[in-house]
Amino acid sequence: MEKEENNLMDKIMSLCKRRGFVYQGSEIYGGLAGTFDYGPLGVALKNNIKTLWWKKFVDGRDDMYGVDAAILMNSAVWKASGHIDTFTDPLVECTKCKKRFREDTLKEKGVCDDCGGKTGTARQFNMMFQTQIGAVEDSSATVYLRPETAQGMFVNFKNVVDSFHPKLPFGMAQIGKAFRNEITPRDFIFRVREFEQMEIEYFIKDVDWEKYFEYFRDEMLAWMESMGIDMNKVHELEVLKEDLAHYSKRNEAFSPSY
């Protein structure tokens, strides 16, 4: 079954390249894992999707405010959000070939997928890309490429309230790049190190969360259908309680099924 899935993914990647949708990043210099470039048709498709999303969820509403926050943010933001301390994946290293893997991606726990060697003890690896800002390289100059767009909206909540004086409920929306230093990028453009997000943070009274959860769930399904997606091939997944993020009461995901 896994071989068939890999073969299908290879065919999709080959088709996307031939038709000018998606190319491997830095391909003529050997490529760079987890990065992809969008060709002429790919960027047109991507821009059309973003335009339709913005039209429905921002321009088409009077309770949504668009922002475009900076990619680089004060490190105190990521400390306060918990990303510096907890945005991690379990990393193991093969004692034989020295390659590193996410522990939960190994076909057999404790065994290297590449050479069959034993893997060492797992350690937590922070997935944020770290860089330096300014001329002096010290801890005060450390910044991160954002791993998500949400924080840029949270830190601008008061600015939007002071500028426009919205009343609850209202939302903030953003489309922008995010970066995650994935240990094992895979599945073509579905798990990469650089990607683009379309995200909404909607602010409500706590007692109303279930009503608005169902409302936006229906809105997302309607938007997907309006783009011409075959809804018979959309798989809806209710995330189990034990798998929820610490800040989440409920989470539902949509993915294509074949």
C-alpha positions in Angstrom: 0.0 0.0 0.0 2.8 2.4 0.9 4.6 1.6 -2.3 1.5 2.5 -4.3 1.1 5.8 -2.4 4.7 6.7 -3.1 4.3 5.8 -6.8 1.2 8.0 -7.0 3.0 10.9 -5.4 5.9 10.5 -7.8 3.5 10.7 -10.7 1.9 13.9 -9.3 5.2 15.5 -8.8 6.3 14.7 -12.3 3.0 16.0 -13.8 3.3 19.3 -11.8 6.8 19.8 -13.1 6.0 19.0 -16.8 2.9 21.3 -16.8 4.7 24.2 -15.1 3.0 24.1 -11.8 5.6 23.2 -9.2 9.4 22.7 -9.5 11.9 21.4 -7.0 13.7 24.4 -5.3 17.2 25.0 -6.4 16.9 22.0 -8.7 19.8 22.8 -11.1 22.2 22.9 -8.1 21.0 19.6 -6.6 17.8 20.9 -5.0 17.1 21.8 -1.4 14.9 19.5 0.6 11.6 20.9 1.8 11.6 23.8 -0.7 9.6 24.2 -3.9 9.2 26.8 -6.6 5.9 27.6 -8.2 6.0 27.9 -12.0 3.8 30.1 -14.2 0.7 28.0 -13.9 1.4 27.2 -10.2 1.7 30.8 -9.2 -1.5 31.7 -11.2 -3.4 28.9 -9.5 -2.1 29.9 -6.0 -3.0 33.6 -6.6 -6.5 32.7 -7.7 -7.0 30.7 -4.6 -5.8 33.5 -2.3 -7.9 36.0 -4.2 -11.1 33.9 -3.8 -10.3 33.3 -0.1 -9.7 37.0 0.6 -12.9 38.0 -1.3 -15.1 35.6 0.7 -13.6 35.9 4.2 -12.3 39.5 4.3 -13.8 41.8 1.5 -17.1 40.0 1.7 -17.6 40.7 5.4 -17.9 43.7 7.6 -16.4 42.0 10.7 -13.0 41.0 9.3 -9.8 43.1 9.3 -6.9 42.3 7.1 -3.3 42.7 8.2 0.1 41.9 6.8 2.5 41.5 9.7 6.3 41.3 9.5 8.0 37.9 9.2 10.6 38.9 11.7 9.3 39.6 15.2 10.8 40.4 18.6 11.9 37.1 20.2 9.8 38.0 23.3 6.7 37.2 21.2 7.8 33.6 20.6 8.9 33.3 24.3 5.5 34.4 25.4 3.6 32.1 23.0 5.7 29.1 24.2 7.3 28.4 20.8 10.9 28.8 22.0 10.4 26.3 24.8 7.8 23.8 23.3 7.7 24.1 19.5 9.6 20.9 19.1 9.7 17.5 17.4 11.5 14.3 18.7 14.8 13.9 16.8 16.9 10.8 16.6 20.3 10.2 15.0 21.5 7.0 13.4 24.6 5.7 15.2 25.9 4.2 11.9 25.3 6.7 9.0 24.7 9.8 11.3 21.5 10.8 9.5 18.8 12.4 11.5 15.1 11.6 11.5 11.8 12.5 13.3 11.3 9.6 15.6 7.6 9.2 14.7 8.4 8.8 11.0 10.6 5.7 11.3 9.1 2.6 9.8 10.6 0.6 12.8 11.3 2.3 16.1 15.0 2.5 16.9 16.0 1.4 13.4 17.4 3.8 10.6 15.2 3.8 7.5 18.3 4.3 5.3 21.0 1.9 6.5 19.3 -0.3 9.1 21.6 1.0 11.9 20.4 1.7 15.4 19.1 5.2 16.3 20.1 6.9 19.5 17.9 8.4 22.2 15.3 10.9 21.0 15.9 14.6 21.9 13.7 17.5 21.3 14.5 19.7 18.3 13.1 23.3 18.0 11.6 23.7 14.5 12.0 27.5 14.3 14.6 28.9 11.9 17.0 31.1 13.9 18.9 34.0 12.5 20.7 37.2 13.7 19.6 40.8 13.2 21.9 43.8 13.2 25.7 43.9 13.2 26.6 42.2 16.5 25.9 38.5 16.9 24.8 38.0 20.5 21.7 36.7 22.3 20.0 40.1 22.0 20.3 39.9 18.2 18.6 36.5 17.9 15.3 36.5 15.9 13.3 33.7 14.3 11.5 33.3 11.0 7.9 33.0 12.1 6.6 29.4 12.2 3.0 30.6 11.8 1.1 33.8 10.9 -1.2 33.8 14.0 1.2 35.7 16.3 1.4 38.6 13.9 -2.4 39.0 14.4 -2.4 38.6 18.1 0.2 41.3 18.7 -1.7 43.7 16.5 -5.1 43.1 18.3 -4.9 46.3 20.3 -3.7 48.3 17.3 -6.8 47.2 15.3 -9.1 47.9 18.2 -7.6 51.3 18.8 -7.8 52.2 15.1 -11.2 50.8 14.1 -13.0 50.2 17.5 -14.7 46.9 16.5 -17.1 45.1 18.8 -17.1 41.4 19.5 -17.3 39.2 17.5 -14.7 40.3 14.9 -11.8 38.7 13.2 -8.4 39.4 11.7 -7.1 37.8 8.6 -3.7 37.4 7.0 -2.0 35.6 4.1 1.7 35.2 4.4 4.8 33.0 4.5 5.7 30.8 7.4 8.8 28.7 8.0 9.4 25.4 9.9 12.8 23.6 10.1 11.3 20.2 9.5 13.6 17.4 10.4 12.1 15.2 7.6 10.2 17.1 5.0 8.0 14.8 2.9 4.9 14.3 0.8 5.7 16.9 -1.9 4.3 20.3 -0.9 2.3 19.0 2.1 5.2 19.0 4.6 7.8 21.6 3.7 10.1 24.1 5.3 8.7 27.2 3.7 5.0 27.6 3.0 2.2 30.1 2.8 -0.8 30.3 5.1 -4.3 31.8 4.8 -5.4 32.3 8.4 -8.1 33.9 10.5 -8.2 34.7 14.2 -11.8 35.3 15.2 -12.4 36.9 18.6 -15.6 36.0 20.4 -17.1 35.6 23.9 -16.0 32.3 25.3 -19.6 31.0 25.8 -20.2 31.3 22.0 -17.3 29.2 20.8 -19.3 26.1 19.7 -21.7 28.2 17.6 -18.9 30.0 15.8 -16.9 26.8 15.4 -19.8 25.2 13.5 -20.4 28.4 11.5 -16.8 28.7 10.2 -16.7 24.9 9.6 -19.7 25.4 7.3 -18.1 28.5 5.7 -14.9 26.6 4.9 -16.8 23.7 3.3 -18.9 26.2 1.2 -15.7 28.0 0.1 -14.0 24.7 -0.9 -17.1 23.7 -2.9 -17.3 27.1 -4.6 -13.8 26.5 -6.0 -15.0 23.4 -7.8 -13.5 20.9 -5.4 -15.3 17.5 -5.6 -16.7 17.3 -2.0 -17.1 13.6 -2.3 -13.3 13.4 -2.2 -12.9 15.6 0.9 -12.1 13.7 4.1 -13.2 15.4 7.4 -11.2 14.5 10.4 -12.2 15.2 14.0 -8.9 15.6 16.0 -8.9 13.3 19.1 -9.0 15.1 22.5 -5.6 13.6 23.5 -4.1 15.0 20.2 -5.4 18.6 20.7 -3.0 21.5 21.2 -3.0 22.8 24.8 -5.0 25.9 23.7 -7.6 24.0 21.7 -11.1 22.8 22.7 -11.9 21.3 19.4 -10.1 20.9 16.0 -11.3 19.6 12.7 -9.2 19.1 9.6 -10.1 18.6 5.9 -7.9 16.6 3.5 -8.4 15.0 0.1 -9.2 11.3 -0.1 -8.4 9.1 -3.1 
